[in-house]
Every structure is written in C-alpha cells, then in structure tokens.
Amino acid sequence: MSARVGPRRADAVVLLALLAALVPAGSAVAQGSLRVDASVEYTSGDYGGTTDYNDIYVPLTLTYALRRVDLRLTVPYLEAETSAGSTASGLGDVIAGITIYDLWRSADGSMALDLTGKIKFGTADETEGLGSGENDYSLQTGLYKALPNGNGLSTGVGYRTRGDTAVIDLENVWFAYIGGLHAFSYRMRGGIFFDYREASIAGNEAVQELSAFISRRMDNRWAVQVFLLKGLSDTSPDWGGGFSVGSRF
C-alpha cells in the first residue's frame, strides 16, 4: 500500500532556514514583529505504490514574534496530479504552531533548546486525495549549536499523533532531523538536513529525505531561498524542489 496520505508538506526545516537568512547571526527579532513567508514546492514520486504523484504545494505562512515565542499559521494551496491522469486541487491542511525559544541555554550562549507544538487541521479534501481529513498533533524539541563564523548545527526529535481516516488506520509516529548551516557570507547561507519519520501505515518503510538549501538576505527585511530534496526510501518522494521568499515587518 502506498504511504502517501495527501501531498508532502514543506517541513519546519525550510522555514527555519529562511528565518536564518532573515535574521543576521547574533541579532534578535523584535517583539511584536510579523514575518510573511511564501513558498512553491514541487515533489514527484510513487511513495512505495504503483501510481506516480506530481504535487505542487504553495503555503503562505504568517509568523508573529513575541518575547521568546513565535506564533505561526500556514494556509496552503495544493495541486496533485497522478500518472493515471487524475488531477485535484484546493485548500490544503491549515497548520497552527507555536515555538518557545531558549527553554535551556548554555552558559556561553552557544547552545539552545526550543520546543514546538503544531496542530494540523484536516481542512484538505480527503475525497480528492489532498489529505486525511483528520487533525494531527505534534510536539518536538530542537537543539541548536552555534559555531564560529555564523555556522551552526541543528537537531531535533518529535512525536505526531495521527487522526485515523475512514479507510486507513494511521499510526502515531516519531520523527527527527539533523543538519548543519554554513555562512558563505554575511548575506548568504546554505545547509543540508536529513529528515526521518516512522511510517504512518503499519508495515511500510520509514520516510527518509535529504534536503539542501541556499538562502540570501536581500536587505534587513527580505530574503529568498531555493531548496532541493531527494528521497532515500520507497515511501519518500523521489525528488523535489522549491523557492521561498520571506519578509519581516
């Protein structure tokens, strides 16, 4: 059975990387500031099944920064095309999230632990194959280690509870990521991340993906980014890529 339950969602690593481009190393985001991120992501693969899927995911994310807290809302548009010739499009799953920064911080300030909670509302049309039609809930921790010259390492682990559909019993899953950031210059950064997620359907292979990005901060407000991903397991997309633009207000 295919492991695909709706098109792939752009993960937090992409948005965190874009935030790294918007905020210079060593500076703080002003309390009460608003950030807007817009992305276009394309993925293609059979997800361990016999049908090929070509998905376009276009999320708009609003982030409101408070003191040590970010509040986020993502509203996406989805378009999915299969090798059988069927096409579906419409509203995707709306996602609300909150991140609490610096739950723990090392004495020298080079390491910090964050906590993120998210609710994925089942707003995508399950009859069209755009989502499960059920709510998901996730909680994850993230650890960041700052290195000299604007470089850094990041890793995290989390747990997601999945709402069962009328036809599929979805498993709750653990997920994790690890990667690094490199500062090519004051305005340009890049990074590579490995993502792992247990299979949502019992008996299927875990999702494993490798992604890379390059982001450039155009000025104190605007940043752009391009990213590529490669699936490393049968249940992952074969490949994908996209473009993001973000601005702080």
C-alpha positions in Angstrom: 0.0 0.0 0.0 1.3 3.5 -0.8 2.4 5.5 2.2 1.2 8.8 0.7 -1.7 10.4 2.6 -2.1 13.7 0.8 0.8 15.5 -0.8 4.0 16.2 1.1 4.0 19.2 3.4 7.0 21.5 3.5 8.6 20.9 6.8 9.9 23.2 9.5 13.5 23.0 8.4 12.7 25.0 5.3 11.1 27.8 7.2 13.8 27.8 9.9 16.4 28.1 7.2 14.6 31.1 5.7 14.4 32.7 9.1 18.1 32.2 9.5 18.5 34.3 6.3 16.1 37.0 7.5 17.8 37.4 10.9 21.6 38.1 10.9 23.7 36.0 13.3 23.7 37.4 16.8 20.7 39.7 16.3 17.2 39.3 17.9 13.8 39.5 16.3 11.9 42.5 17.6 8.9 41.6 19.8 5.7 42.2 18.0 7.2 41.8 14.6 5.4 40.0 11.8 7.0 37.7 9.2 5.4 36.5 6.0 6.8 33.5 4.1 5.5 32.4 0.7 6.8 29.2 -1.0 6.3 27.0 -4.0 7.3 23.3 -3.7 7.2 20.6 -6.3 7.6 16.9 -5.4 7.3 13.7 -7.5 7.3 10.0 -6.6 5.3 6.8 -6.2 5.6 6.7 -2.4 6.1 2.9 -2.4 3.0 2.3 -4.6 2.2 1.8 -8.2 0.9 5.3 -9.0 3.2 8.3 -9.6 2.2 11.6 -8.0 3.3 15.1 -9.0 2.4 17.5 -6.3 2.5 21.3 -6.1 2.4 22.8 -2.6 2.0 26.6 -2.2 1.9 27.6 1.5 1.6 31.1 2.9 2.9 31.3 6.5 2.4 34.2 8.9 4.6 34.3 12.0 4.1 36.7 14.9 7.0 37.1 17.2 6.6 37.7 20.9 9.3 37.6 23.6 10.9 34.1 23.2 7.7 32.8 21.4 6.7 32.6 17.8 3.0 32.0 16.7 2.6 30.6 13.2 -0.3 30.0 10.9 0.2 28.2 7.5 -2.6 28.2 4.8 -1.6 26.2 1.7 -2.9 25.6 -1.7 -2.4 22.0 -3.1 -2.5 20.6 -6.6 -2.0 16.8 -7.1 -1.7 15.0 -10.5 -1.3 11.2 -10.9 0.1 9.1 -13.7 -3.4 7.8 -14.2 -4.5 11.2 -15.4 -6.5 12.4 -12.4 -6.0 15.9 -11.0 -7.2 17.5 -7.8 -6.6 20.9 -6.3 -7.8 23.1 -3.5 -7.2 24.2 0.1 -4.6 22.1 2.0 -4.4 21.3 5.6 -4.2 24.6 7.7 -1.4 24.3 10.3 -1.1 26.3 13.5 2.1 26.2 15.5 3.9 27.7 18.5 7.6 27.7 19.3 9.1 28.6 22.6 12.8 29.5 22.4 15.6 29.1 24.9 13.9 26.6 27.3 17.5 25.9 28.1 20.6 27.8 27.1 24.2 27.1 27.8 26.3 29.4 29.9 28.2 30.7 26.9 25.1 31.1 24.8 26.3 28.8 22.0 23.6 26.1 22.6 19.9 26.5 23.0 16.9 24.2 23.3 13.5 25.0 21.8 10.0 23.4 22.0 7.5 23.5 19.1 3.8 22.3 19.1 1.7 22.1 16.0 -1.9 21.3 15.1 -2.6 20.2 11.5 -6.3 20.8 10.9 -7.9 18.4 8.4 -9.1 21.0 6.0 -7.9 19.4 2.8 -10.5 17.4 0.9 -9.9 13.7 1.7 -12.3 12.6 -1.1 -9.9 14.3 -3.6 -6.8 12.7 -2.0 -5.5 16.1 -0.8 -5.3 15.0 2.9 -6.5 12.6 5.5 -9.4 14.8 6.6 -8.4 14.4 10.2 -6.5 16.6 12.7 -2.9 15.7 13.6 -1.0 16.9 16.7 2.8 17.1 17.1 5.3 18.1 19.7 9.0 18.4 19.0 12.2 19.7 20.6 15.1 21.3 18.7 18.7 21.8 19.8 20.9 24.4 18.0 24.7 24.7 18.4 26.3 27.9 17.1 29.7 27.5 15.6 32.3 30.2 14.7 31.8 32.5 11.6 28.0 32.2 11.5 27.9 28.4 11.1 25.8 26.0 13.1 24.4 22.5 13.8 20.8 21.7 14.5 19.0 18.5 15.5 15.5 17.7 16.8 13.1 14.9 17.7 9.3 14.9 17.9 6.2 12.8 18.1 3.0 13.1 16.0 -0.4 11.7 16.7 -2.4 11.0 13.6 -6.2 11.0 13.1 -7.5 7.8 11.5 -9.3 8.1 8.2 -12.5 6.2 7.3 -10.4 3.7 5.3 -6.9 3.8 6.8 -5.7 3.2 10.3 -2.8 5.7 10.6 0.0 5.1 13.1 1.3 7.7 15.5 4.9 8.4 14.6 8.3 9.6 15.9 10.3 11.9 13.6 13.7 13.5 13.8 16.1 15.7 11.8 19.8 16.6 11.9 21.8 19.0 9.8 24.1 21.9 9.5 24.2 25.6 8.4 27.1 27.3 6.7 27.6 31.0 6.2 29.1 31.7 2.8 28.9 35.4 3.5 27.1 37.9 5.7 24.1 37.7 3.5 24.2 34.2 2.1 23.8 30.9 3.9 23.3 27.3 3.0 22.6 24.0 4.7 22.0 20.3 4.4 19.4 18.3 6.5 18.5 14.7 6.9 14.8 14.0 7.9 13.5 10.7 9.3 9.9 9.8 10.1 8.3 6.5 11.0 5.8 5.1 8.6 2.1 6.2 9.1 0.9 2.9 7.7 2.0 -0.3 9.5 4.4 -2.4 7.5 5.7 0.4 5.3 9.2 1.7 5.2 10.1 4.8 7.2 10.3 8.1 5.3 13.9 9.4 4.8 14.8 12.5 2.9 17.9 14.6 2.3 17.4 18.3 1.6 19.7 21.2 0.8 19.1 24.9 0.5 20.8 28.2 -0.2 19.3 31.4 1.1 20.2 35.0 0.6 19.2 38.0 2.7 18.5 40.9 0.2 18.2 43.6 2.9 17.0 43.9 6.5 13.5 42.8 5.5 13.6 40.5 2.5 15.2 37.1 1.9 14.9 34.5 -0.8 15.8 30.8 -0.9 16.0 27.8 -3.2 15.9 24.2 -2.0 16.2 20.6 -3.3 15.3 17.3 -1.7 16.0 13.7 -2.5 14.0 10.7 -1.2 16.1 8.0 0.3 13.3 5.4 0.9 10.5 4.0 -1.2 7.9 5.9 0.8 9.6 9.2 0.2 9.1 11.4 -2.9 11.7 10.6 -5.5 12.8 14.2 -5.6 11.6 17.7 -5.1 12.5 21.3 -5.1 11.2 24.8 -4.5 11.5 28.5 -4.0 10.7 30.7 -1.0 10.5 34.4 -0.3 10.1 36.0 3.1 9.8 39.4 4.7 9.8 40.9 8.2 7.5 43.8 9.1 
